[in-house]
Structure formats: C-alpha cells, structure tokens
Amino acid sequence: MKKWIFVLGLCLLSTFSFAQKTAVDSTQNTSLTTDILSFAKKHLSYRYRSGGSSPKGFDCSGFVRYCFSKFGMLLPHSSAAQISHGVEIALGEARPGDLIFFKGSNSKSARIGHVGMIVAVSDGYVKFIHSAWKGGIRYDVLHADYYRKRFVGVRRVIK
C-alpha cells in the first residue's frame, strides 16, 4: 500500500513538473512574440524600399527578416523562401507572431510575393504589420479585398 501511494505521488509530482515546464515554455514564447511585435511596431511609417532590409527602407520580407534577426531567428530575404520555414497553420489557428503570406500583385498567380507578421486575431479578423509599396511599414487587415483575394497561408516560426 505504501509503495502504491509513493508511486502515485511520483506520478502527480512529474505531472505537476511537466505542467510547470509547459507553462514556462509558453510564457517564453509569448514574451518572444511580444518583443518581436513591439520591435516591429517601432518601425511604423519607415519607408518602403525594394530589396531593403534596414531602417533606411524595407521591402516586406526584408522587414520580417530584420525584426526576427534582432531576436536570434534567421530567415531568408524573400517571401517565397520564408514560406518554407516553420509550420503551416490553418487560418483559424493563427495567432500573433505568425507569418502571413500573399500572392504578389497578380491575384491569379500562384507565386508568393508578400509577407507580414500577424499582430492580432479575433473571430475571423486578422491584423498584420508589413512593409507595403504604398505607405511603408503599416498595419493592414486580411478582410480588406486586396489582401483577402491574395491570401495564401500562415506559417508559425516561433515554436
């Protein structure tokens, strides 16, 4: 009987330890996401520059790459290459910090041509920050016709 109680106690203790570890990992990820998105926000209104990847001017993938690199996460400098990183996520499972991908200027093309970082998700509403040809670093929403028609998918690069 004592042995059984001891084994049960060990099981409960290991479950508690696992729960604590999961909570710590989740908090660390939330903190990293918050830090990256706060850093990105500091660049609102910075100008767009084709091929740009510095505060002198950013294109979309250069901006995403720049923000993630400041936190030790290396991504390639092209939206078409960035979509191969991380894990594919259903739009309904998207959360802040995930990358959101779009077709380029031609909505009928299959070619990836744009990327942003999701900053807010709420009941079908997805807000993201990105570097746009018109306006530079700014917020936009997925339900706007221009982006809705070009939406390709979401990838999670922060584990």
NUVO-526198 format. One line per 10 residues: number of its first residue (from 1); for each residue x, y, z of C-alpha. Coordinates in steps of 0.2 Angstrom, whole numbers. Layout:
N
NUM = X:Y:Z | ... .
***
This chain:
159
1 = 0:0:0 | 14:12:5 | 23:8:-11 | 7:12:-22 | 5:29:-13 | 23:33:-16 | 21:29:-35 | 5:39:-36 | 14:53:-28 | 29:52:-40 .
11 = 16:52:-55 | 7:68:-48 | 24:77:-45 | 30:73:-63 | 13:79:-70 | 15:95:-60 | 33:97:-66 | 28:94:-84 | 13:107:-82 | 25:120:-75 .
21 = 38:117:-89 | 24:119:-102 | 18:135:-94 | 36:142:-94 | 39:137:-112 | 23:145:-117 | 27:161:-107 | 44:162:-115 | 36:160:-132 | 23:174:-128 .
31 = 37:185:-122 | 47:182:-138 | 32:186:-148 | 28:202:-139 | 46:208:-140 | 46:205:-159 | 30:213:-162 | 34:228:-151 | 51:230:-160 | 41:229:-177 .
41 = 29:242:-171 | 44:254:-168 | 46:255:-186 | 29:260:-191 | 30:273:-206 | 48:268:-211 | 48:269:-229 | 47:255:-242 | 62:251:-252 | 63:237:-265 .
51 = 76:225:-259 | 78:235:-242 | 82:226:-226 | 87:241:-215 | 79:256:-207 | 84:266:-222 | 70:256:-231 | 62:239:-230 | 53:228:-243 | 41:215:-235 .
61 = 52:201:-232 | 67:212:-228 | 56:219:-214 | 51:202:-207 | 69:196:-208 | 76:211:-199 | 63:210:-185 | 66:191:-182 | 85:193:-183 | 86:205:-169 .
71 = 80:191:-158 | 91:177:-165 | 80:170:-178 | 87:169:-195 | 75:170:-210 | 79:171:-229 | 76:188:-238 | 62:183:-249 | 44:179:-245 | 44:164:-257 .
81 = 59:157:-247 | 51:162:-230 | 35:152:-233 | 46:136:-232 | 51:140:-214 | 41:135:-199 | 25:125:-198 | 9:128:-209 | -5:134:-198 | -24:134:-203 .
91 = -30:152:-203 | -42:148:-189 | -27:143:-178 | -17:159:-182 | -10:169:-168 | 1:185:-166 | 19:182:-171 | 14:170:-186 | 19:175:-203 | 5:178:-216 .
101 = 8:176:-235 | 1:183:-250 | 2:181:-269 | 11:196:-277 | 2:210:-287 | -7:197:-298 | -21:188:-288 | -22:175:-301 | -3:170:-300 | 2:156:-288 .
111 = 18:165:-284 | 21:170:-266 | 25:189:-267 | 21:196:-250 | 23:193:-231 | 18:201:-215 | 18:197:-196 | 1:194:-188 | -2:206:-173 | -20:202:-168 .
121 = -33:189:-172 | -51:189:-167 | -66:180:-174 | -60:180:-192 | -52:197:-190 | -33:196:-194 | -22:212:-192 | -4:211:-198 | 11:223:-199 | 21:223:-215 .
131 = 31:234:-227 | 19:240:-241 | 24:248:-258 | 12:262:-253 | 14:268:-235 | 30:258:-230 | 28:249:-213 | 10:249:-208 | -4:239:-202 | -17:231:-213 .
141 = -31:218:-211 | -34:202:-220 | -53:205:-223 | -48:220:-235 | -52:215:-253 | -34:217:-259 | -27:205:-246 | -41:193:-245 | -40:189:-263 | -21:186:-262 .
151 = -21:177:-246 | -10:161:-247 | -7:154:-230 | 0:156:-212 | 16:149:-205 | 22:148:-187 | 41:151:-185 | 40:154:-166 | 39:137:-158 .
***
